[in-house]
Amino acid sequence: MTTISVRIDLELKKKMDKLKYLNWSEIIRRAIKHEIQNEVEKNLAKAVLINERIRKKAPEDFNSVDLIRSFREKRHSK
């Protein structure tokens, strides 16, 4: 593991000292992991929204079967 330093105000430190039975390091680790997970999910949601926005819809009368068949016929007719 690595060590990081966090500055907190004196009032918060006094309150923490009154609750010495709590594992503050573990609480901070969980909070950091939680924030990272939130950011990852937010970025994933943003990527999905961007993908939906830029994705082009096929025309109503588009038939993918016909398109694939035409590609195959061109490939095999050479």
N, C-alpha and C positions, 0 to 999 in steps of 0.2 A: 504494500500500500504506500501511497504518497501522502504527504501532509500539506494542508493548505491553512492559511490564516484568514480569519474573518474578524472584522472590527464591529463591535456592537457598543451601544451607549451604556453608560454606567448603570442607569436605571434598569435596563434589561438584564444586565449581568447580576445585579442584586436579586432580581426575581428568579433568575436561573439558580443562583446559589441557595435560595430557599427550597428548591426542588432538586437537591443533590442526588436523590435516588433515581432520577431520570438519566438515561444514557444520551447525553446531548450530541455526542458524535454520531450515534446511530440515527437520531432524529434528523440531524442535518444531512446525513448520507441519504436517507429516505426522501427528504424534501428535494434534494438535488436530482435524484433519480426520477422523481415524480415530474419535476419541471422539464427534464430532458425528454421524458416520454410524451408530455404534453406538446412540446415543440415538434417532435417527430410526427405525432398524429396531425398536428396543425399543418405541417409541411406536406404530408401525404394528402390531406384533404384539399389543400391548395393545388397540388399537382393534379388531382382528379378533376377539380373545377376547371383548371386550365385546359386539360385534355378534352373535357366536354365542350368547352367553348370553341376550341379550334378544330374539333372533329367535324368532318363534313358529312352531311346526311346524303344518302343515295336518293336519286330521284324516285318518285312514286312508282314509275313503270320500269325500274331497273330490275333485271333478272340476272343474278350472278351465275346461274347454271348456263345460260346462253353465252355469257362472256367466257367462262372457263372452257366450254366446249369449243368456242371459236379459237381460243389460244391453243388448245390441244390439236385442233385440225390444222392450224398453221404450222405447228411444230412437226407434225407427222407427215405433212404434204411436201416437205423439203427433200 
